[in-house]
Amino acid sequence: MAEMRLSVKHTGDGHHITCENEAGGKMAFDGGDGAWAPTPMQHLLAAAGACALMDVEVILRKKRLAFRDLRVECVGQREKRGEVNPFTSMRLVFRVEGDVPAKAFEDAVRLSVEKYCSVGATIEKGVPIAHEAHVGA
């Protein structure tokens, strides 16, 4: 089993959070209106789209199809029920420009979403979240 580690830290300013991976890559989160950075829920929705889009890119390159402007629009519906407002559905709308036959593109998207995207598989399956709390360093 492979382990992944991230460090997520409050910046000391409002709801601003930063995340850093072991290689030093960083991303920002905002818990407020999202003006400073995307919210955690927006990151979750984007992660589903980004994961699937990376798979589509790999599949198209393996098929040696020339493309440009490969993108996905991520649309999430959330249930409003107080403090916890989970996604009730997600829709990923893929678009590509270039010399890509529609059937090949549709096949690449289907394979990504149904077979290869780890983020989507995790969201669909659900995963238990364990936790610990420590005071001090």
PyMOL commands that set and color helices and strands:
alter all, ss='L'
color gray80, all
select helices_A, chain A and resi 40-62+102-116+118-125
alter helices_A, ss='H'
color red, helices_A
select strands_A, chain A and resi 6-10+16-21+26-30+66-78+87-99
alter strands_A, ss='S'
color yellow, strands_A
deselect
rebuild
show_as cartoon
